[in-house]
Amino acid sequence: MVDLYLKDDPFLVDFQTLVTLRLGLQFYILRLIIIFRNTSRVSANFQRSRINFVQKLQETPHKPGVYLMRDRIGRVIYVGKAKDLRKRLSNYFTPSRKKRFDIKTRALVESIWDFEINTVRTEKEALLLEGKLIKEYRPKYNVVFRDDKRFLMLKINLSDSLPKFQLVRVRKDDGAKYYGPFPHSSALRFTYDWLNKNFGLRTCRAKLPGKSQYKHCSDDVIRNCSAPCVGKVDEEEYKIKVDKACQFLEGTWKERVSEFENLMERAAQSSDYEGAANYRDMIFSLRKTLEPSRKFTRGRGMPSPNINPLNDINELKEFLGMDCVPRIMECFDISNISSTHIVASMVRFENGVPDNANYRRYRIKSVKKQNDFTSMAEVVRRRYSGILRDAKKISGDILDYNQDVPIEAMKRVGKKSPSVKLPDLVVVDGGKGQLSSALKELRRLGIEELPIIGLAKKNEEVFIPGNSSPLQIPHETGALKLLQRIRDEAHRFANAYHQLLMKRRIEESILDDCPGVNGHRKKILLKEFGSVVRLRRAKVEKIAKIKGISPQNARSIKEYLN
């Protein structure tokens, strides 16, 4: 009777369908409750972990640089550049500006947990560093440079019979000479065209052009090319033009710009405003293209073939007024981005060339917040107290060692064992503050006679103990370039170590959100496998064998990581 009644009524459904709908509705509501609880828990954790942006912005300098935005687990989600870091970053965290943000920017700001800054000297350097960091981290909120886009460079192979300049994006180990990279492509193309026209260089595609290519070439007709292909100039004369063009790119362009400035003033005085405007545009493009800037690459501090390191160290000896040539140099640098991991590096150069086997890196232990002075003092103390301690062990006569002045004892012991030999010159990355902190530690160790200097980045000034005013070494000298090489190598080595620690931290932080993994289990897993990468590769059976990890936990961990 009931079945017949339900079947005959078109507005009713059978009992089984009603039960199914009710259970489905209950399951849907339960899922919403779970999602809401998880979202609330994550949001609460995020709010607790988020830094005080107002306080950190007050510590941000008014300098050009690059900033990195990180999310709750430390991943880089955005990389940007700024002419003024404080002003630019303040725009993100000003409440009145949030209403004017688009959807993408609003989502970015809500995901920011912390930010890091890297100061540079010019906007050009900021653009170069931004491109490098975007290609390295590949942040999800960046689009530019994520496709491995590279900046343009000028290439010329001087071994060719008729060399010519080429615009390329990839640097190859082919024996050619490369200039760049240049971040402003339009200015570079203008400079490239002007360079070829001014020096009469060829632009044809043929590697060795002849009369057949000359028939279809108009550059000679409009006097943009000296036409070496048909013998209007011989190869030697043409290569002299090429050498002058290379010298122009390497430094003589400044003299030419000065000539253009005089010509621009004369044109303006004679009411030739069109000609003055042309000179103005030319000066702007040349300066925009050829102004020197640092190259942010993963080098190893090796000098280029055209550099003579021995001449540089002899020149440095004369500028510093040293008694002996600084054949062994050690440089210290501090990396303290966002104070998450404060690290230091020590690089060693011997005869002006990096001694990679004697590089050292340190994790600063006595400093919790950013303090370059205290950090520099710690790393200098740890470095040279360790050398003094090892020298005591190596010395055959401890009593004789203790009676000597430490630096004299080190000279004697260093002849027996090069591993405990003190450097001829110590370089610290910084100004008076860093130098003073390092010098105090040397005095405490009794080796204050060890030559030490500080190299400040702003104006490349050299600070010497006892001199109130800094030493200005000419920028074109090999002595300053040697100091810049060792300083940049120390900076690279410190940043590489800092990035390594940050990478480990990010990988380990993934386990924080893994179901069934608390702090104790996380410690056990990392102790057993060493890293998250090895844990991800391990089989479920191997994970389940660890004490405190059940088979169900092992399966959950495996599913979460994969």
Secondary structure as GFF3:
##gff-version 3
##sequence-region A 1 562
A	DSSP	alpha_helix	2	8	.	.	.	ID=ss1
A	DSSP	alpha_helix	15	49	.	.	.	ID=ss2
A	DSSP	alpha_helix	53	59	.	.	.	ID=ss3
A	DSSP	beta_strand	65	70	.	.	.	ID=ss4
A	DSSP	beta_strand	76	82	.	.	.	ID=ss5
A	DSSP	alpha_helix	85	92	.	.	.	ID=ss6
A	DSSP	alpha_helix	95	98	.	.	.	ID=ss7
A	DSSP	alpha_helix	103	111	.	.	.	ID=ss8
A	DSSP	beta_strand	114	119	.	.	.	ID=ss9
A	DSSP	alpha_helix	123	137	.	.	.	ID=ss10
A	DSSP	beta_strand	152	156	.	.	.	ID=ss11
A	DSSP	beta_strand	166	168	.	.	.	ID=ss12
A	DSSP	beta_strand	177	182	.	.	.	ID=ss13
A	DSSP	alpha_helix	185	199	.	.	.	ID=ss14
A	DSSP	alpha_helix	211	214	.	.	.	ID=ss15
A	DSSP	three_ten_helix	228	230	.	.	.	ID=ss16
A	DSSP	alpha_helix	235	247	.	.	.	ID=ss17
A	DSSP	pi_helix	248	252	.	.	.	ID=ss18
A	DSSP	alpha_helix	253	269	.	.	.	ID=ss19
A	DSSP	alpha_helix	273	290	.	.	.	ID=ss20
A	DSSP	alpha_helix	309	320	.	.	.	ID=ss21
A	DSSP	beta_strand	328	335	.	.	.	ID=ss22
A	DSSP	three_ten_helix	337	339	.	.	.	ID=ss23
A	DSSP	beta_strand	343	350	.	.	.	ID=ss24
A	DSSP	beta_strand	353	354	.	.	.	ID=ss25
A	DSSP	three_ten_helix	356	358	.	.	.	ID=ss26
A	DSSP	beta_strand	360	363	.	.	.	ID=ss27
A	DSSP	alpha_helix	372	394	.	.	.	ID=ss28
A	DSSP	alpha_helix	398	403	.	.	.	ID=ss29
A	DSSP	alpha_helix	406	416	.	.	.	ID=ss30
A	DSSP	three_ten_helix	418	420	.	.	.	ID=ss31
A	DSSP	beta_strand	425	429	.	.	.	ID=ss32
A	DSSP	alpha_helix	432	445	.	.	.	ID=ss33
A	DSSP	beta_strand	452	456	.	.	.	ID=ss34
A	DSSP	beta_strand	461	463	.	.	.	ID=ss35
A	DSSP	alpha_helix	478	509	.	.	.	ID=ss36
A	DSSP	three_ten_helix	510	513	.	.	.	ID=ss37
A	DSSP	alpha_helix	519	529	.	.	.	ID=ss38
A	DSSP	alpha_helix	532	537	.	.	.	ID=ss39
A	DSSP	alpha_helix	540	544	.	.	.	ID=ss40
A	DSSP	alpha_helix	551	561	.	.	.	ID=ss41
###
